[in-house]
Amino acid sequence: MLSAPSLEGSPVIKLSSTEVSSYKPYTLYSSIAYCSPSIIGNWSCGGNCDALAGFSPTFWGGDGTDTQYWYVGFDRTLNTVVVAHQGTRAKSLYSLVIDLNVFMTPLNSTLFPGLPSSIAVHSGFADSHARIAEAVLSAVNMTLTMHASLSPSVTLTGHSLGAALSLLDAIYLSLHLPDSTRFKYVGFGLPRVGNQEFANYVDDLAVRFDSELKNGTSFTRITDKRDLIPINPGKFMGFRHPRGEVHIDDSDEWNACPGQDNPSSSCIVGQVPTDFEGRLSDHHGPYDGVYMNC
């Protein structure tokens, strides 16, 4: 695997309106993930579903309580298999990620074979992912087979807890699908998921994804204004974000923030240095006019 380049000291770059617009489909998919399976199956969520007319759902699951909703389908416009996971209420997620009893655990060696034991993740996120991992893999495999003649990529997306599950999916699926599979990850309001070794592994994986995708950046985590979820769990607990942040600041400018946990005031860590300066109300958006709910 190629090693991720060091991005320390690189400048923050303002995104163009065209670049901002390119994230809209993933924003919509993440928002729709809050809908119930009956709505997903009929693709009947109103304007958000109508805006993705090129998409056809193939599989879905979850109960919205013990197991987050998830769905898989094919986007003919982007030629990609989409995997989206439901998030959770901001207050519930905040309680989970700041709980001082939270601990990190190594990734399950059956689900994640061959990974170094030094890689550890939030135990609650790992447990949630384990409940749906095999069902999602089966759904993705079958959807890829249905559209094999088009050689589609696989896109992982979600908001909040859904973004964390999608990030774990990016690693999990890359270990179980053919090496030729091209991946893209776009997460919204992502909390910190794992330790420094985890962040470094994700960065190295993103380098591989970039070389295979050949169509823009393959790994992006979008943070909104003063949302305090992405600065938790705290770095003092050993958690660290991987690279790929795009931050929406208070003026609604979108900034590409290089490196891990960039401290610039144009990025989430710099804009929200402590929980007291954050706002849970920013967690659900808007992201380019889209709020994260069904």
C-alpha positions in Angstrom: 0.0 0.0 0.0 1.2 3.5 -0.8 1.9 5.8 2.1 -0.1 8.9 2.7 1.9 12.1 2.0 2.4 14.5 4.9 0.1 17.5 4.5 1.2 19.4 7.6 1.6 23.1 6.7 -0.3 22.9 3.5 -2.7 25.9 3.0 -6.5 25.7 3.5 -8.2 26.1 0.1 -11.6 27.6 -0.6 -13.8 25.3 -2.8 -15.4 26.6 -5.9 -19.2 26.5 -6.3 -18.8 23.7 -8.8 -16.8 21.7 -6.3 -19.4 22.3 -3.6 -22.2 21.2 -5.9 -20.3 18.0 -6.6 -21.1 16.8 -3.0 -24.9 17.3 -3.3 -25.7 13.8 -4.3 -23.9 12.4 -1.3 -25.6 14.9 1.0 -29.0 13.7 -0.4 -28.1 10.0 0.0 -27.1 10.6 3.6 -30.3 12.6 4.4 -32.4 9.9 2.9 -30.8 7.2 5.1 -32.9 8.6 7.9 -36.0 7.3 6.1 -37.7 4.0 7.0 -37.3 0.9 4.8 -40.8 1.2 3.4 -39.9 4.6 2.1 -36.5 3.5 0.8 -38.0 0.5 -1.0 -40.4 2.7 -2.9 -38.0 5.6 -3.2 -40.8 7.8 -2.1 -39.2 10.5 0.2 -40.2 13.5 -1.9 -37.9 16.1 -3.3 -34.6 14.5 -2.1 -35.5 11.2 -3.8 -36.8 13.0 -6.9 -33.4 14.8 -7.2 -31.8 11.4 -7.5 -33.9 10.0 -10.3 -31.0 7.9 -11.6 -30.9 5.8 -8.4 -32.6 2.4 -7.8 -32.5 0.8 -4.3 -31.7 -2.9 -4.3 -31.4 -3.8 -0.6 -32.2 -2.2 2.8 -32.4 -3.1 6.4 -32.2 -2.0 10.1 -34.9 -1.0 12.5 -33.9 2.5 13.3 -33.4 1.8 17.0 -31.0 -1.0 17.9 -29.8 -1.2 14.3 -29.4 1.9 12.2 -31.3 2.0 8.9 -29.1 1.3 5.9 -29.6 0.8 2.2 -27.8 -0.2 -1.0 -28.6 0.6 -4.6 -27.2 1.7 -7.9 -26.8 5.2 -9.2 -26.8 5.1 -13.0 -25.7 8.8 -13.3 -22.6 8.3 -11.2 -22.1 4.6 -12.2 -21.7 3.6 -8.6 -23.1 1.3 -6.0 -24.2 3.5 -3.1 -24.1 2.3 0.6 -25.8 4.7 3.0 -26.2 4.5 6.8 -28.6 6.3 9.1 -27.3 8.7 11.7 -28.8 9.4 15.1 -30.1 12.3 17.2 -27.3 14.7 18.0 -27.9 14.6 21.7 -27.8 10.8 21.7 -24.6 10.7 19.7 -23.0 13.4 21.9 -23.7 11.3 25.0 -22.1 8.3 23.4 -18.9 10.0 22.2 -18.2 12.0 25.3 -18.9 9.2 27.8 -15.7 8.9 29.9 -16.4 5.1 30.1 -16.1 4.7 26.4 -13.1 2.6 25.4 -11.4 1.7 22.2 -11.2 -1.9 21.0 -9.2 -3.6 18.2 -11.1 -4.3 15.1 -12.7 -7.8 14.9 -10.2 -10.0 13.2 -12.9 -12.0 11.4 -14.5 -8.9 9.9 -11.2 -7.1 9.4 -8.6 -9.9 8.7 -4.9 -9.0 8.6 -5.1 -5.5 10.2 -2.5 -4.7 12.8 -3.7 -5.2 16.4 -2.5 -1.6 17.2 -5.5 -0.2 15.2 -8.3 0.5 17.7 -11.8 2.1 17.3 -14.7 3.3 19.5 -16.2 0.2 21.0 -19.8 1.4 20.4 -19.2 2.2 16.8 -17.5 -1.2 16.3 -20.5 -3.0 17.9 -23.0 -1.2 15.7 -21.0 -1.9 12.6 -20.7 -5.6 13.4 -24.5 -6.0 13.5 -24.9 -5.1 9.8 -21.5 -5.8 8.2 -22.2 -9.1 6.6 -25.6 -8.1 5.4 -24.2 -5.0 3.8 -21.3 -7.0 2.1 -23.8 -9.4 0.7 -26.0 -6.6 -0.6 -23.0 -4.8 -2.2 -21.8 -8.0 -3.8 -25.2 -8.8 -5.4 -25.6 -5.2 -6.6 -22.2 -5.2 -8.2 -23.0 -8.5 -9.9 -26.3 -7.0 -11.2 -24.4 -4.2 -12.9 -21.1 -6.0 -13.6 -21.0 -5.0 -17.3 -20.7 -1.3 -16.2 -17.8 -1.9 -13.8 -19.3 0.5 -11.2 -17.4 1.9 -8.2 -18.7 1.7 -4.6 -19.6 4.8 -2.6 -20.0 4.9 1.2 -21.9 7.8 2.7 -23.7 8.7 5.9 -24.2 11.4 8.5 -23.3 11.3 12.2 -23.2 7.8 13.5 -23.9 6.8 9.9 -20.7 8.5 8.8 -18.8 6.4 11.3 -20.4 3.2 10.1 -19.7 4.1 6.5 -16.1 4.8 7.4 -15.8 1.3 9.0 -17.5 0.0 5.9 -14.9 1.6 3.6 -12.2 -0.5 5.4 -14.3 -3.6 5.8 -15.5 -3.8 2.1 -12.0 -3.0 0.8 -10.8 -6.2 2.6 -13.6 -8.4 1.2 -14.3 -7.1 -2.3 -11.9 -7.7 -5.3 -8.8 -5.5 -5.4 -10.0 -3.9 -8.6 -13.0 -2.3 -6.8 -12.9 1.5 -6.8 -14.2 3.2 -3.6 -15.3 6.7 -2.6 -16.2 7.8 0.9 -18.2 11.0 1.8 -19.1 11.4 5.5 -21.0 14.3 7.1 -20.6 15.3 10.8 -18.2 12.4 11.4 -17.1 12.0 15.1 -13.6 10.7 15.7 -13.7 6.9 15.2 -10.4 5.5 16.2 -6.8 6.0 17.4 -3.8 7.5 15.6 -3.0 4.1 14.0 -6.6 3.9 12.7 -6.3 7.4 11.2 -3.0 6.6 9.6 -4.4 3.4 8.1 -7.4 5.3 6.7 -5.0 7.9 5.2 -3.0 5.2 3.5 -6.2 3.5 2.3 -7.3 6.9 0.8 -4.1 7.1 -1.2 -4.9 3.7 -2.7 -8.5 4.8 -3.4 -7.3 8.0 -5.0 -5.0 6.1 -7.4 -7.9 3.7 -8.4 -10.7 6.2 -8.6 -9.0 8.7 -11.0 -12.0 11.0 -10.5 -11.4 13.6 -7.7 -10.7 12.9 -4.1 -11.9 9.6 -2.8 -12.1 10.4 0.9 -14.0 13.4 2.3 -15.5 14.2 5.7 -17.6 17.3 5.7 -18.0 19.4 8.9 -20.6 22.1 9.4 -19.9 25.4 11.1 -19.7 25.0 15.0 -21.0 21.4 15.1 -19.3 19.9 18.2 -19.8 16.2 17.3 -16.7 16.1 15.0 -14.4 17.3 17.8 -15.4 14.3 19.9 -14.3 11.9 21.4 -11.5 14.2 22.4 -7.9 13.8 21.3 -7.0 13.6 25.0 -8.7 10.2 25.0 -6.4 9.0 22.1 -8.8 9.6 19.2 -7.7 11.1 16.0 -9.4 12.1 12.7 -7.9 11.0 9.3 -7.4 13.5 6.6 -10.0 14.7 4.1 -11.9 17.4 6.0 -14.0 19.9 4.1 -15.3 22.5 6.5 -18.3 24.8 6.0 -17.5 28.0 8.0 -19.9 30.6 9.5 -19.9 32.5 6.2 -21.0 29.4 4.3 -17.7 29.1 2.5 -16.5 25.5 2.0 -12.8 25.0 2.9 -10.5 22.0 2.1 -8.5 21.5 5.3 -5.3 19.4 4.7 -3.9 17.0 7.2 -5.4 15.3 10.3 -7.4 17.5 12.8 -6.2 20.8 11.1 -6.1 23.5 13.8 -6.8 26.4 11.4 -9.7 28.7 12.3 -11.1 27.8 8.9 -11.5 24.2 10.0 -13.6 22.5 12.7 -10.9 22.0 15.3 -9.8 25.6 15.1 -13.3 27.0 14.9 -14.6 24.8 17.8 -11.6 24.3 20.2 -13.9 23.2 23.0 -17.4 21.8 23.5 -18.4 25.1 25.1 -17.9 26.9 21.8 -19.8 24.3 19.8 -23.5 24.0 18.8 -25.4 20.7 18.5 -27.9 22.6 16.3 -25.3 22.7 13.5 -25.0 19.0 13.5 -27.9 18.3 11.1 -27.0 21.0 8.7 -27.7 22.6 6.4 -25.1 21.1 4.1 -25.6 23.1 0.9 -29.2 23.6 1.8 -29.9 20.0 2.8 -30.8 19.1 6.4 -30.1 15.6 7.6 -33.5 14.1 8.2 -36.1 12.2 6.1 
